[in-house]
Each structure stands twice: as structure tokens, then as C-alpha cells.
Amino acid sequence: MKVDVYAEMYLWNRSVDRLIRVLQRLEAFSIGSKQRIKTYQTRLEEIRAGLNADFAEATAKRERADEGRLGRQRTAWEASGADDRLK
């Protein structure tokens, strides 16, 4: 499941990169003013940064929760002597 989320974020960032390259190529064709194309590019980067920050925060919370849960699990196994039976 974690891999799916990371894969989607990778695709999101790759797609934004592609959109920015398209804007840069359109600028060469004088589709819009350089300033307007740069504004669109900046907006895309802003949206990307916001989503990436939200993703990082949510991921960090989930990872901390997993760390705590797994740590408690390990401690319980160690306390019950389960690790001695594995040797």
C-alpha cells in the first residue's frame, strides 16, 4: 500500500515536470507572453510544492504511528521471550 502512494506521487511530480516542459516549448512558439507562461509555470510549481508538503506531513504521521506500534510489538515479543525461541 505504501508503494502505491509513493508511486502516485512520483507520477504526479513527473507529470508536473512534463507540463512545465510543454509550457517552455510553447513559450518558444510565442503562444503567450513570456511573463504569462512564467506565471503558469510558477503556479504549477506552487501547487506541486503544496501537494508534496501535504504528502510529506501525512506520510510522516503514518510512519511515526507505525514506528510506535511496531516498537510496542517488538517490546511485547521481547518481554514474552519470543526472540529466544527464534534462536
N, CA and C atoms as an extended XYZ file, in Angstrom:
261
Properties=species:S:1:pos:R:3:atomname:S:1:resname:S:1:resid:I:1 pbc="F F F"
N         0.822       -1.197        0.000 N   MET     1
C         0.000        0.000        0.000 CA  MET     1
C         0.864        1.258        0.000 C   MET     1
N         1.923        1.278        0.806 N   LYS     2
C         2.797        2.443        0.832 CA  LYS     2
C         3.416        2.685       -0.542 C   LYS     2
N         3.768        1.585       -1.192 N   VAL     3
C         4.380        1.704       -2.510 CA  VAL     3
C         3.436        2.389       -3.482 C   VAL     3
N         2.150        2.083       -3.401 N   ASP     4
C         1.163        2.692       -4.296 CA  ASP     4
C         1.136        4.211       -4.136 C   ASP     4
N         1.161        4.677       -2.897 N   VAL     5
C         1.116        6.118       -2.642 CA  VAL     5
C         2.379        6.781       -3.169 C   VAL     5
N         3.530        6.165       -2.904 N   TYR     6
C         4.786        6.738       -3.391 CA  TYR     6
C         4.837        6.725       -4.916 C   TYR     6
N         4.306        5.677       -5.529 N   ALA     7
C         4.274        5.600       -6.995 CA  ALA     7
C         3.404        6.713       -7.572 C   ALA     7
N         2.275        6.968       -6.933 N   GLU     8
C         1.399        8.038       -7.411 CA  GLU     8
C         2.071        9.404       -7.276 C   GLU     8
N         2.775        9.615       -6.181 N   MET     9
C         3.474       10.896       -6.002 CA  MET     9
C         4.591       11.050       -7.033 C   MET     9
N         5.255        9.963       -7.330 N   TYR    10
C         6.281       10.001       -8.377 CA  TYR    10
C         5.649       10.403       -9.713 C   TYR    10
N         4.530        9.769      -10.045 N   LEU    11
C         3.850       10.090      -11.302 CA  LEU    11
C         3.358       11.535      -11.321 C   LEU    11
N         2.856       12.010      -10.192 N   TRP    12
C         2.413       13.398      -10.070 CA  TRP    12
C         3.572       14.341      -10.383 C   TRP    12
N         4.704       14.136       -9.737 N   ASN    13
C         5.849       15.025       -9.940 CA  ASN    13
C         6.391       14.932      -11.356 C   ASN    13
N         6.416       13.732      -11.903 N   ARG    14
C         6.883       13.574      -13.281 CA  ARG    14
C         5.942       14.289      -14.250 C   ARG    14
N         4.653       14.213      -13.987 N   SER    15
C         3.680       14.884      -14.850 CA  SER    15
C         3.809       16.399      -14.778 C   SER    15
N         4.033       16.922      -13.594 N   VAL    16
C         4.236       18.370      -13.456 CA  VAL    16
C         5.487       18.790      -14.229 C   VAL    16
N         6.555       18.001      -14.120 N   ASP    17
C         7.770       18.299      -14.891 CA  ASP    17
C         7.465       18.352      -16.384 C   ASP    17
N         6.670       17.409      -16.848 N   ARG    18
C         6.316       17.381      -18.274 CA  ARG    18
C         5.490       18.609      -18.661 C   ARG    18
N         4.550       18.982      -17.814 N   LEU    19
C         3.751       20.175      -18.097 CA  LEU    19
C         4.624       21.429      -18.183 C   LEU    19
N         5.585       21.531      -17.300 N   ILE    20
C         6.479       22.687      -17.314 CA  ILE    20
C         7.291       22.707      -18.604 C   ILE    20
N         7.744       21.543      -19.054 N   ARG    21
C         8.486       21.487      -20.320 CA  ARG    21
C         7.595       21.898      -21.489 C   ARG    21
N         6.326       21.504      -21.454 N   VAL    22
C         5.383       21.908      -22.505 CA  VAL    22
C         5.236       23.425      -22.514 C   VAL    22
N         5.081       24.004      -21.335 N   LEU    23
C         4.977       25.470      -21.257 CA  LEU    23
C         6.221       26.145      -21.826 C   LEU    23
N         7.381       25.591      -21.516 N   GLN    24
C         8.618       26.178      -22.033 CA  GLN    24
C         8.681       26.091      -23.555 C   GLN    24
N         8.211       24.984      -24.104 N   ARG    25
C         8.192       24.856      -25.565 CA  ARG    25
C         7.163       25.804      -26.186 C   ARG    25
N         6.016       25.960      -25.513 N   LEU    26
C         5.006       26.888      -26.025 CA  LEU    26
C         5.530       28.324      -26.024 C   LEU    26
N         6.351       28.624      -25.045 N   GLU    27
C         6.947       29.965      -24.989 CA  GLU    27
C         7.775       30.225      -26.249 C   GLU    27
N         8.457       29.214      -26.722 N   ALA    28
C         9.269       29.354      -27.936 CA  ALA    28
C         8.409       29.624      -29.163 C   ALA    28
N         7.152       29.165      -29.141 N   PHE    29
C         6.239       29.396      -30.256 CA  PHE    29
C         5.449       30.691      -30.108 C   PHE    29
N         5.769       31.460      -29.097 N   SER    30
C         5.095       32.734      -28.833 CA  SER    30
C         3.584       32.556      -28.675 C   SER    30
N         3.180       31.484      -27.997 N   ILE    31
C         1.764       31.228      -27.740 CA  ILE    31
C         1.216       32.276      -26.769 C   ILE    31
N         2.016       32.676      -25.846 N   GLY    32
C         1.634       33.699      -24.875 CA  GLY    32
C         2.869       34.493      -24.511 C   GLY    32
N         2.671       35.554      -23.782 N   SER    33
C         3.827       36.345      -23.376 CA  SER    33
C         4.705       35.517      -22.441 C   SER    33
N         5.990       35.853      -22.424 N   LYS    34
C         6.920       35.138      -21.549 CA  LYS    34
C         6.477       35.253      -20.096 C   LYS    34
N         5.994       36.417      -19.731 N   GLN    35
C         5.550       36.640      -18.354 CA  GLN    35
C         4.364       35.741      -18.008 C   GLN    35
N         3.430       35.635      -18.926 N   ARG    36
C         2.242       34.812      -18.664 CA  ARG    36
C         2.613       33.330      -18.565 C   ARG    36
N         3.475       32.865      -19.456 N   ILE    37
C         3.929       31.470      -19.414 CA  ILE    37
C         4.675       31.215      -18.100 C   ILE    37
N         5.506       32.165      -17.700 N   LYS    38
C         6.250       32.031      -16.441 CA  LYS    38
C         5.285       32.005      -15.248 C   LYS    38
N         4.215       32.769      -15.317 N   THR    39
C         3.207       32.764      -14.254 CA  THR    39
C         2.554       31.392      -14.142 C   THR    39
N         2.196       30.793      -15.285 N   TYR    40
C         1.613       29.443      -15.263 CA  TYR    40
C         2.597       28.432      -14.673 C   TYR    40
N         3.840       28.558      -15.080 N   GLN    41
C         4.872       27.650      -14.580 CA  GLN    41
C         5.013       27.785      -13.056 C   GLN    41
N         5.013       29.006      -12.578 N   THR    42
C         5.136       29.250      -11.141 CA  THR    42
C         3.941       28.682      -10.390 C   THR    42
N         2.750       28.834      -10.959 N   ARG    43
C         1.552       28.287      -10.317 CA  ARG    43
C         1.624       26.766      -10.233 C   ARG    43
N         2.093       26.133      -11.304 N   LEU    44
C         2.253       24.675      -11.281 CA  LEU    44
C         3.233       24.249      -10.183 C   LEU    44
N         4.346       24.969      -10.087 N   GLU    45
C         5.357       24.651       -9.067 CA  GLU    45
C         4.792       24.860       -7.663 C   GLU    45
N         3.988       25.894       -7.499 N   GLU    46
C         3.376       26.174       -6.199 CA  GLU    46
C         2.419       25.051       -5.800 C   GLU    46
N         1.599       24.615       -6.745 N   ILE    47
C         0.657       23.528       -6.486 CA  ILE    47
C         1.423       22.247       -6.165 C   ILE    47
N         2.476       21.986       -6.926 N   ARG    48
C         3.288       20.795       -6.673 CA  ARG    48
C         3.884       20.838       -5.273 C   ARG    48
N         4.454       21.962       -4.906 N   ALA    49
C         5.085       22.097       -3.589 CA  ALA    49
C         4.062       21.888       -2.472 C   ALA    49
N         2.874       22.440       -2.649 N   GLY    50
C         1.834       22.274       -1.631 CA  GLY    50
C         1.412       20.825       -1.467 C   GLY    50
N         1.181       20.148       -2.578 N   LEU    51
C         0.779       18.742       -2.504 CA  LEU    51
C         1.907       17.889       -1.933 C   LEU    51
N         3.132       18.132       -2.358 N   ASN    52
C         4.267       17.382       -1.827 CA  ASN    52
C         4.425       17.598       -0.324 C   ASN    52
N         4.220       18.831        0.139 N   ALA    53
C         4.320       19.120        1.573 CA  ALA    53
C         3.219       18.397        2.342 C   ALA    53
N         2.000       18.422        1.818 N   ASP    54
C         0.899       17.702        2.458 CA  ASP    54
C         1.192       16.206        2.510 C   ASP    54
N         1.713       15.678        1.413 N   PHE    55
C         2.062       14.259        1.344 CA  PHE    55
C         3.139       13.926        2.380 C   PHE    55
N         4.159       14.766        2.460 N   ALA    56
C         5.252       14.515        3.409 CA  ALA    56
C         4.755       14.540        4.854 C   ALA    56
N         3.891       15.488        5.166 N   GLU    57
C         3.342       15.572        6.523 CA  GLU    57
C         2.496       14.353        6.850 C   GLU    57
N         1.612       13.964        5.937 N   ALA    58
C         0.754       12.799        6.175 CA  ALA    58
C         1.581       11.529        6.285 C   ALA    58
N         2.579       11.403        5.426 N   THR    59
C         3.439       10.226        5.451 CA  THR    59
C         4.224       10.162        6.759 C   THR    59
N         4.741       11.297        7.202 N   ALA    60
C         5.498       11.321        8.455 CA  ALA    60
C         4.624       10.895        9.630 C   ALA    60
N         3.390       11.346        9.661 N   LYS    61
C         2.472       10.957       10.742 CA  LYS    61
C         2.222        9.453       10.726 C   LYS    61
N         1.983        8.914        9.533 N   ARG    62
C         1.736        7.475        9.428 CA  ARG    62
C         2.968        6.672        9.814 C   ARG    62
N         4.135        7.123        9.380 N   GLU    63
C         5.373        6.411        9.705 CA  GLU    63
C         5.645        6.440       11.205 C   GLU    63
N         5.392        7.578       11.860 N   ARG    64
C         5.576        7.668       13.318 CA  ARG    64
C         4.610        6.739       14.040 C   ARG    64
N         3.377        6.675       13.563 N   ALA    65
C         2.399        5.764       14.165 CA  ALA    65
C         2.840        4.317       13.983 C   ALA    65
N         3.311        3.976       12.784 N   ASP    66
C         3.816        2.616       12.539 CA  ASP    66
C         5.021        2.315       13.431 C   ASP    66
N         5.919        3.280       13.550 N   GLU    67
C         7.100        3.097       14.388 CA  GLU    67
C         6.698        2.778       15.829 C   GLU    67
N         5.750        3.525       16.360 N   GLY    68
C         5.288        3.298       17.727 CA  GLY    68
C         4.625        1.940       17.884 C   GLY    68
N         3.739        1.603       16.962 N   ARG    69
C         3.043        0.318       17.013 CA  ARG    69
C         4.020       -0.846       16.920 C   ARG    69
N         4.950       -0.771       15.978 N   LEU    70
C         5.925       -1.850       15.804 CA  LEU    70
C         6.895       -1.930       16.974 C   LEU    70
N         7.241       -0.788       17.531 N   GLY    71
C         8.104       -0.790       18.716 CA  GLY    71
C         7.431       -1.470       19.900 C   GLY    71
N         6.149       -1.186       20.101 N   ARG    72
C         5.396       -1.841       21.183 CA  ARG    72
C         5.287       -3.343       20.928 C   ARG    72
N         5.094       -3.702       19.682 N   GLN    73
C         5.009       -5.110       19.311 CA  GLN    73
C         6.321       -5.835       19.613 C   GLN    73
N         7.434       -5.224       19.217 N   ARG    74
C         8.752       -5.806       19.471 CA  ARG    74
C         9.007       -5.945       20.961 C   ARG    74
N         8.681       -4.894       21.705 N   THR    75
C         8.889       -4.920       23.153 CA  THR    75
C         8.073       -6.047       23.794 C   THR    75
N         6.837       -6.226       23.350 N   ALA    76
C         5.997       -7.290       23.882 CA  ALA    76
C         6.590       -8.659       23.564 C   ALA    76
N         7.096       -8.826       22.356 N   TRP    77
C         7.712      -10.108       21.992 CA  TRP    77
C         8.964      -10.366       22.816 C   TRP    77
N         9.765       -9.319       22.997 N   GLU    78
C        10.987       -9.476       23.800 CA  GLU    78
C        10.641       -9.834       25.246 C   GLU    78
N         9.614       -9.203       25.762 N   ALA    79
C         9.211       -9.448       27.151 CA  ALA    79
C         8.668      -10.881       27.325 C   ALA    79
N         8.042      -11.407       26.290 N   SER    80
C         7.482      -12.761       26.392 CA  SER    80
C         8.513      -13.833       26.090 C   SER    80
N         9.717      -13.432       25.705 N   GLY    81
C        10.761      -14.394       25.393 CA  GLY    81
C        10.645      -14.969       24.003 C   GLY    81
N         9.825      -14.365       23.154 N   ALA    82
C         9.623      -14.861       21.804 CA  ALA    82
C        10.914      -14.843       20.995 C   ALA    82
N        11.779      -13.874       21.250 N   ASP    83
C        13.024      -13.798       20.483 CA  ASP    83
C        13.953      -14.946       20.841 C   ASP    83
N        13.864      -15.502       22.075 N   ASP    84
C        14.697      -16.634       22.466 CA  ASP    84
C        14.294      -17.886       21.703 C   ASP    84
N        13.004      -18.014       21.399 N   ARG    85
C        12.526      -19.193       20.673 CA  ARG    85
C        12.961      -19.150       19.217 C   ARG    85
N        13.266      -17.959       18.699 N   LEU    86
C        13.684      -17.830       17.305 CA  LEU    86
C        15.123      -18.257       17.100 C   LEU    86
N        15.906      -18.289       18.142 N   LYS    87
C        17.341      -18.609       18.021 CA  LYS    87
C        17.580      -20.079       17.853 C   LYS    87
